Structure formats: structure tokens, C-alpha cells
Amino acid sequence: MPGWLAIALTAGVPVLLALGIGHVMHQLFTPQEFAANSQIGAVKYGFVVEIYAVVAALALVGSWDIYQTARDTVQQETANLYMLALSVDAFSGPDFASLREEMRTAIRLYAGAVVQQDWPAMQAGQPSTGSEAAFQRLARVFLDANGETSGQQSLKQTTADWLAQVSQARIGRLSVMSRTLSGLIWALVLTVSVATIAFQWFFGGGHAAIHYTMGAVIALIVGAVLLVALKLAFPFVGDPALLTPRPFLSLMQVT
């Protein structure tokens, strides 16, 4: 969904939920009943908030790890592809003209397959093997290249290492969507979030307008935590997404 819609939902739904629960509670209980429950209610609410803090931290740390892993794999993949592109000119001379063109073409086709086939699937949260044929072509071109000089022959071993790192990063990038937080964790986060929003209405707090305002602020905080956790846990999803195929587009221009 668009970014503005995600913000509106994660901010608006908790606030509406908080105000709705507040309205129901004030219809069911009198201010005197709220006041009588203030002391014990505040103690219990503090306990609920501590649980929420732990669960929110768990979700944010886990989501940050997913985002960081995805970012690092994309950087590793494009960095090694860039080194492969730089190594093409090592095969100098008219005899290697067709090989150099084939190497550059293979890099461009692979980067294009990632942008046009892998990325839309990752944005939709679906597995993809769209770049498999392009990667196999890339690997064959560089692995089958036979140099004439000692420098070209030694470079072949280095390019094999770069290809292996591209392959490892590619698998890591494609498997990021399967590393998202468990559904049980998301269920726990939502449950504790709703409990935090609802439990604040079980005790009084001065004027009703002040209590409603405090409830809305708490709901906004809860919604913001959920939004950040979701964006980090799904770095390729959304408009705009946290991670874009811009490095691959830049690589296509280099080659």
C-alpha cells in the first residue's frame, strides 16, 4: 500500500480504537467508580506497559535485524557485480573483444532480471527465480573465460570468488521474505498493543478531555511502533520501500 495510507492506518486505527473504548467505558462506569479504581488500576497499567515495552523491543530488534541483513546482502551482491564489471577490461586485445562484450552483456542482463523480475515479486512478498537464467549465463561467461597471460589466469580465480559471493548474496536476498518475524510474535505484539490501549481506561484521570487526549497520544505511540516494525520487517514491500533496486540500475549504467 502507499506510504501515506500505511501511516494513516497505523495512526488512525489505534486512535479510533482508543477513543471508542474510552467512550464505551464512560458509558458503563461513573467517574466515582473510575476514581475508586485509580490507585490499583495505575499499578496494573504500569505492569501492562512494561510487558508492552518488552514485546515492542523484541519486535523492533527482530525487524531491524531483518532490514540490516537485507540491506547488507544487496550491497554485497552489487559490490561483487561491480568488481566483475571492472575485471572485464583485464581481457584486453582484439582477440577478447567478443568475450568482453559478452561479459558486459551478461552483467547487464542479470541486473535487468533482478530489477524487472525479482524485485516486483519481492515487493509482493512472493518467492522468485526470475533471475536464475541470467545468473547462470553470468556464471558461465566468467567461469569459462580462459586468459592467455598469467594475470588473466590468476584473475579467473578471483572472479570465481566474486561470483560465489554474488550467488550467496542473491540467495540471501531472495530468502529475506522467509525470514520475517513469526506470526506468533506479530499476534503477541497486536495483543499487547490492544491491551495497552484499552487498559488505560480502567481508572480515572481528571477531566474527561484530558483522559481522551492522553489515550490518543498513547495510541499514536503504539501505532508508530507497529509501523516502524512492519517497515523494517518487510524492507522490499511498500511504496516507497526501504530498499529499492537503485544499485542494480546504477550497475547497468556502469557496464
N, C-alpha and C positions, 0 to 999 in steps of 0.2 A: 504494500500500500504506500501511497505518497507519504513523505515525511510529515507534512502538516496534519494529515489525517491520523497518523500514529500518535503525534503529540496531543491532538485533540481528544483521542480516545483515552490515552493513559492519564490525561489530566482531568478530562470531563467526567468519565465514568466513576472514578473514585470520589470526586467531589459530589456528584449527584447521589451516589450511594450513601455517603456520609450525611448529607442533608436530609435524604429520605429516611434514613434510620433515626436521625435526630427528631424529625417530625413525628414519626410513629411513637418514639419513646415519650415525647412530651404529650402525646395524646393518651398514653396508657398510665403515666405516673404524674403525680403532682410535684411542684417544686419542693415541698416539705419532705416528700419521700426521697427525692434526689439528695437533698441536704443531709438527711439522716444516713445516707449511704456513702457520703463523700469520703470519709476517712478510710474505711475499709476498701471502698472502690478504687481510691487512688493507689493504695498499696497493691491491689491486684492488677491494676492497669500498668503500674511500673513493672510488674513481673512479665506481663504480656509484651510490653515494649522491649524488654531485654531479650525475650525469645525472638521477637521480630528482628532486632539488631543482629543477632547471631545468624539467623536464616538469610537475611539480606546480605550480610557479609559473605556467607557461603556462596550465594548466587552470583554476587559481583565478582568474587575472586575466581570462581569457576568460569564465568563468562569472559573475564579478562584473559585467562589462560587460553581459551579457545581463540579469541581475537588475536592474541600475540602469536600463537602458533600459526594461524592462517597468514598473518602479515609476514612472518619470517619465511614461510615456505614460498610465498610469492616472490619475495626478494631474492631468495636463494635460486629459484628457478630462472628468473630473468637475469640475474647476475652471471650465472653459468652460461646461459644462452648468449649473453653479450661477449663473454670470453671466447666462445666458439666463433662468433662473428668476427672478432679481432684476429683469430688464428687463420682465417681464410687466406689472407694476403701472404702468409708464410709459404703457400704453394704458388710461388711466383714463376713467371716464364710462360711462353706461349703454349707449351705442352700441357699446362694445367689450366688453361683458360676455361675449358668446358667444366672442369671439376670445380673451379671457383664459383662459376655461375650456378652450378647445381647445389653447392653448399649454401650459397646465399638464398637461393630459391627455397631450399628445404627449411631454412630458419624462418623465412617469411611465411611460408605455408603453415608451419607449426604455430607460430604466433597468431596467425589469422584464424586457425582452427580453434585455438584457445578462446579468442575473443568472440567468434561467431557461433561456436557450438558449445564449448564447455561453460562459458560464463552465463548465458541465458539459463542453462539447466541448473547451475549453482544458485542463481538468483531465485529460481523457483523451488529450490530445496530438493532437487531431483538428482540422482546419480547420472553421470555422463561418461561416455567413452568416445565422444566425437573427435577428439584429437589423437586417437590411438593410431590411425593410419598415418597421419602426418608425423607423429613421433617415430614410428618405425622407419619411415623414409629418412628422417633426420639421422637416426642412428646408423642406418646402412650407409649413408653417404660418407659420414665421418669415419666409421669403423672400417670401411672398405678402401679408404684412400691410402694409397701406397706412395710414400715420398721417395725421392731419389737421394737427397742429401741426408747426412746424419742428423742435422737439425730437424728436418721434416719427419724423419723416422722417430726421433725422440718425442716430437710434438704429438705424434699419434697416440702415445701412451697417456699424455696429458689430456688430450681431447676425449679419450675414453673415460678418464676420471670425471671430466666435466659432464659428459653425457650421463654417467652414473648418478651424479648429483642432480642433474635435471630430472632424471627418472624418479629419484627418491622424492624430490620436492613436488613433482607432478602428482605422485600417489598421495602425498600428504595433503596437497591442495584439494584433490578430488574426494578425500576421505574426511575433510573437515566437517561436512554436514552430518556425518555419522557420529561425530564426537560431541554433539551438543549435550547439554545437561539432561539428565534423566527426567522422564515425565513425572516421576515421584517427587523430584526436587521442585519442579515447577508447581505441582499441586500443593506442596508444603508452603512454598512462597506465597501462592494465592490465598491459601487458608489463613496463614498468619497475617497477611495483609488485611484481609477482610475482618479478622478478629481485632486487629489494631484500630481499624476504622470504626467498628461497631462498639467496642468495649468502652470507648471514651464517653459514651452517652449514659453509662450506668451510674453516674454520680453528677451532682450539681456543680455549677461553676459561675456563680454570679448571674449577671443579666443574660438572658437567652441569646441576644445578638452576639455577645462576646463568645458564648459557647459555640454558636454556629460558625463564627469566624475561625475559632481555634480548630474546629472539626474540619473546615475546608482546607486550612493550611496543612494539617496533618495528612489529609487525603492527597493533597498535591505532592507532598514529600513521598508518600507511598507510591503514587503514580510515576514520579520521576525515577525512583529506584527501579521500578519494573521496566520502564522504557530503556534505561541505560543497560540493564541486564539483558534485555531482549536484543538490543542492537549489537552488543558485544558478542552474544552467543551465536548470532546469525550475521556474521560480518559481510557476507555476499548478498544478503537479502535486503530489500527496501529501496526506496527512491528518495534521496540518494543513499546508496550503500556505503558502509565504512571503507570497503575495499573495492576498487574499480580496476578494469583491465588496462588502465593507462600505461603501466610499464611495458606491457606487450605491444601496445600501439606505438610507443616510442621506439621499441626494438625493431619494429617493421620499417621505420624510417631510417634507422641506422644501417640496415642491410640493403 
